[in-house]
Amino acid sequence: MLRTFAVALLAIAVSVGLAQAKVHKQMPGCIMGQPATATCLCGVSFTRQPVLCQKGQWCHWQWRICTP
């Protein structure tokens, strides 16, 4: 029972990690402390969706939000 749970947990962790890596490869990351010069990846939300900042927005990676 414990072994099955551990294998399932590992499979989920690997699939989430691969999904995050795919997002990071396709979009450049935002530069901290500067407004975005183009659309950039600020991070991944708690629901595992990419958080994208538009040109001129500031990325706050701690809260996973973009502000004007």
C-alpha positions as CSV (number, residue, x, y, z in Angstrom):
1,M,0.0,0.0,0.0
2,L,2.7,2.5,1.0
3,R,4.8,1.5,-2.0
4,T,1.9,2.1,-4.4
5,F,1.3,5.5,-2.8
6,A,5.0,6.4,-3.2
7,V,5.0,5.4,-6.9
8,A,1.9,7.4,-7.6
9,L,3.3,10.5,-5.8
10,L,6.5,10.2,-7.7
11,A,4.6,9.9,-11.0
12,I,2.6,13.1,-10.2
13,A,5.7,15.0,-9.2
14,V,7.6,14.1,-12.4
15,S,4.6,15.0,-14.6
16,V,4.2,18.4,-12.9
17,G,8.0,19.1,-13.2
18,L,7.9,18.3,-16.9
19,A,4.9,20.6,-17.5
20,Q,6.7,23.4,-15.7
21,A,9.9,22.8,-17.7
22,K,7.9,23.0,-20.9
23,V,6.4,26.4,-20.0
24,H,9.8,27.7,-19.0
25,K,11.4,26.7,-22.3
26,Q,8.8,28.4,-24.4
27,M,8.7,31.8,-22.7
28,P,11.5,34.0,-21.4
29,G,11.3,34.8,-17.7
30,C,10.7,38.2,-16.3
31,I,13.6,40.2,-14.9
32,M,13.1,41.0,-11.2
33,G,13.2,44.6,-10.2
34,Q,12.4,45.9,-13.7
35,P,9.2,46.3,-15.7
36,A,8.7,43.8,-18.5
37,T,9.9,44.9,-21.9
38,A,7.8,42.2,-23.6
39,T,5.5,39.4,-22.5
40,C,7.4,37.2,-20.0
41,L,6.8,34.4,-17.6
42,C,6.5,35.5,-14.0
43,G,6.0,32.1,-12.6
44,V,3.5,29.3,-12.2
45,S,0.3,29.8,-10.2
46,F,-0.9,27.6,-7.4
47,T,-3.2,25.9,-10.0
48,R,-0.1,25.2,-12.2
49,Q,-1.1,27.8,-14.8
50,P,1.7,30.1,-16.2
51,V,1.5,33.7,-14.9
52,L,2.4,36.0,-17.8
53,C,3.2,39.7,-17.4
54,Q,2.6,42.1,-20.3
55,K,4.9,44.8,-21.5
56,G,5.2,47.5,-18.7
57,Q,4.0,45.3,-15.9
58,W,6.1,44.3,-12.8
59,C,6.4,40.7,-11.8
60,H,6.0,39.8,-8.1
61,W,7.1,36.2,-8.0
62,Q,6.5,35.8,-4.3
63,W,2.7,36.3,-4.9
64,R,2.8,35.1,-8.5
65,I,1.1,38.3,-9.8
66,C,1.8,41.1,-12.3
67,T,1.0,44.7,-11.5
68,P,1.0,47.8,-13.7
